[in-house]
């Protein structure tokens, strides 16, 4: 009986590994993939599912196994999900690795220096996917609906090539999702126009693509480098900037200690609010992307008006 059970477990494992498998690194990208795949019977697997910061995330053995059996892996880029750096070269040659930083039509911005806002709100320093060195690029690409549209188109193309039996469904879903993203962009553009000229700072500079898409007035970030505590000199300079520019708000995030924000804004006249640009507190699924963008917009409106 024991031998029979062992054989059954091995058989079921082999069946599971043979099924279509799409693995996605982070929640916002997973949401876009889930929207394209909705109704196909193929559920994309998500690696960073909780509220853990990407800086602190490590792969579990079960997740490493998932990656080894994946048909397709969707991720932002080689300098973003560092937990994938070692395992991706070890995967079978048949595994399709799709980095969003290489998708045609994506607009890139260089990483901002925590307080340098020269050119902010303009497209002058933007680059398309063929015109830059990825090493110094900000890869929070999903916070621009136009970038999200380019990602959806690429996700659909890759899925159609791998699973042609679902080609018509993927194409329909991608068209519907693209229209929904265009409507979102138009709505946000109208709402955020009311917040122009109201300076704000953030804890972790993850919102550049949102700020630039809608002309918002970012003036600095508490953490210049994710995973490293800000220095006293930088905090002093940022505090002076917040007070001197009469910043309306300092935004924190769910993953980070809000006490630094409280100390920074004390006596400056700025308010504080929490935004969630990496969707740490939002349940995964096709609706997550739109909830994420709505949450950021609502947080901006609440604190900057």
N, C-alpha and C positions, 0 to 999 in steps of 0.2 A: 504493500500500500504506500509506504514512504517513497519507494522508488517511482511509483506511478505519479505521486504528487509532485515530485521533483521534475519529472519529465513534463508534466502539465505546466508548471511554472516556467520552465525553459521555453516551451512551445508558445505560451502566451507572450513572453518577453520578445521572442523573435517576431511574432505577429505585430506587436506594438511597434517594434523598431522598423518594420517594413511599411507602416502607414505613412501617409503624407505628413511631413513635419516641417513647420515654419517656426523658427525661434527668433524672438525680437528682444533687443537689449533693454529698452526703457519704455515707460508707460506712454508718453505722447506718440512715439513711433508705433508702438503696439496698437494704439487706438486707431491710427490711420490704416494700418494693415488689417485690423479686425473689420473696419468699415468696408474695405475692398473685398474681403473674404466672406462677409456676412451671407449666410444662406447656403454656403458651399459644403458644409459639413466638416470643413477643415478649420480647426481652432488654432490660432497662433499661440505659441507658448511664450510667456513673459519671464525674463530673468530677474530684473530688479522690480519686484512686485510690491514691496512695502514702502516705508518712509525712510529707509536707509539712504544716506548720502552716497553718491557714486564714489566719492573718495574713500569711503569705509567699506565698500562692498567687495566681498570675495565670493568666488564660485563655490557652491557645494558640490560634492562628488556626483550627486544626482543630476545637477545642472550641467556638469562637464559631460556626463553620459548623454544628456539630451543634445548637446552640441555635436557630439560625435555621430549621432544618428540623424542629424538635421539634413533636410534637402536644401533649405535656404536659411541663411542667417542675415537678419536686417539689423544694422547698427548705425550710429552716427558717424564715427570715424576713428582712425587709429590713435588719435591723441585725446579721445574723449572717454571711451569705455576702456580704461587701462587694464581692467580685469580680463579683457579678451586678448591682450597683447601676446601672451605666451601660448595660449591654446589654439588660436586661429591657424598658425602655421602647421600645427600637428593634425589638423582635421583631414579627412579624405579629400582627394582631389575633386571628387564629384560634388562636394558641398559648395553651393553657390553663396559666396560672401558678397553682400551688397552694402557698401558704405554710402550713406546719404551725402557725405561730403563730395562724392564723385558724380552725383546725379546731375545730368544736364539741366540748365535753367535755374540752378540754385544761386542766390545772391549771398555773398560772403562779406563779413566785416572783420577787420583785425581785432584781436583782443584789446579792449580799452584799458588804459592805465588807470586806475581808480578814480582819477579826478580830471583827466584831460578830456574835455568835451568839444574841442575844436572840430568844427565840421558836423557837430551833432544835428540830427534832424534832416540831414541832406544825404544824397546818394553819391557824393563825389568820391568817397573812398571805398565804395562797394566794388566787388569783383565778381565776374562770373566764374564758372567752375574750371575754366582753362587758363585763367590769368593770375594765379597766385600760388604761393607756397603755403600748403595746408598747415605747416607747423605752428604758425602764429595766428591762426584763425579762430574766431569765436564759433564754436560748434553747437550753440543753443539755437540751431537753425529753425526749429519747429515753431518758434514764436513769431514768425512771419507767415500769415496765411498764404502768401504767394509762394514761399518756399514749401509749405505743406502741399500745395497743389502740384508742384514739381515732384515731390516725394510720392504722392499718390499715383501720378502717372507712371513713375518708374516701378513702384511696387506692383501695379497692375501688369505692366509689361513683363516683369520677371515671373509673376505668378502664371500668366497666360502661357509663357514658354514652357514652364515646368508642368503645369496641370492643364493641358489643352481641353480636357473634357469639361472644364468649368469656364472656358474662355468667354462665352457670351455673358455669363453671370458676372464675372470679374469686370468686364467692360462696362456693363450697365451700372454696377455699383460705383465704379470709378467716375463715370460721368455724373452720377447723382451726387457723389461726394464732392466733386469739383465744383458743382453748382452751389452746394451748401457752403463751401469754403469761400466762394466769391461773395455770397450774400453776407457771410460773417464779416469779411473784410470791409465791405461797404458800410455795414452797421457800425463796426468799431471805428472806422474813419470818421463817421459823423459824430459819434459820442466823444471820442478822444479829442476832437477839434476844440471842444469847450475847455480842455485842460491845458492848452498851449500856453507857454510862458510861465508855468508854475513849477519852479525847481523842486527836485526831490533827490534823495540819496537812497541807496539800497545796501543790504548787508553783503550779498554775494552777487556780483554783476552777471546775472543770467538773463536780463531783460532787454539787452541791446536791440535785438531784432524787432521786438514789440515797440520799443521807444522810437526807433528810427522809422518804422512803418507808419507811425501816427504822430510824428513830430513832437514827442514829449521831451521835457527838459531835464535829463539826467545830469547830475553834477558830481557824483562820486560814489564809491563803494567802500564799505568798511573793510572787507576782506579783499586784499589785492590778489592773493593766491589762495585758492581753495585748499583747505586742510592745514593752513598756517594761520596762527593768531596774528592779528594786526599789531604793528608796532605803535608805541606811545606817540612818536613823532607824527606818524600818518594820521592817527586819531585826532591829534591836536589840530593838524592842518585841515582835516575834514570838518571838524567841529567849527573852526573859524569860517570855512566856506559856507557851511549850513547857515550860520548866523549872519554872515556878511551878505549872502544872496537871498536872505529871508526865505529859505527853503520851506515849503509847505509840509513836507512829510519825509520821514525816514522809514523805509519798508524793511521788515524782517521776513524770515521764512520759517516754516514749521520745523525744519531740521536743525536750526541754529539757535544758540542761546540768546534770548531777547534782552538779557541784562546789559549786554554791550550797547545795544541800541538805546536802552533807557538812559544809560550814563552819557552817551554821546549827545542826545538831544536835549538833555536837561538844561533849562535856561535859554535855549535858542529860540523858543516859540514854535518849533516844528511839532507836528503831531506824528503818531506812529500807526502803522497798520501792518497786517500780515498778508503777503501774497504767496502763491504756491506755483512758481514757474516750472517746476519739474513734476507737478501733480503728485506730490508725496501723500496727500490726504484724500485723493480721489480714487474711487474704485475703478479698476481697469475695465475697458470695454470700448465699443465703437463711439459712445457718447463722451468719453473722457476728454478728448481734444477740445470739444466745444465747451464743456464745463470748465476746463482749464483756462481757456481764453476769456470766457465770460467772468470767471473769478478774478483774473488779473484786472480786467476792465472795471469791474465793480469795486475792487479794492482801490484802484486809482481814483475813481469817481468819489468814493467815500472820503478819502484822505486829502485829495487835492482841491476839491470844490470849496 
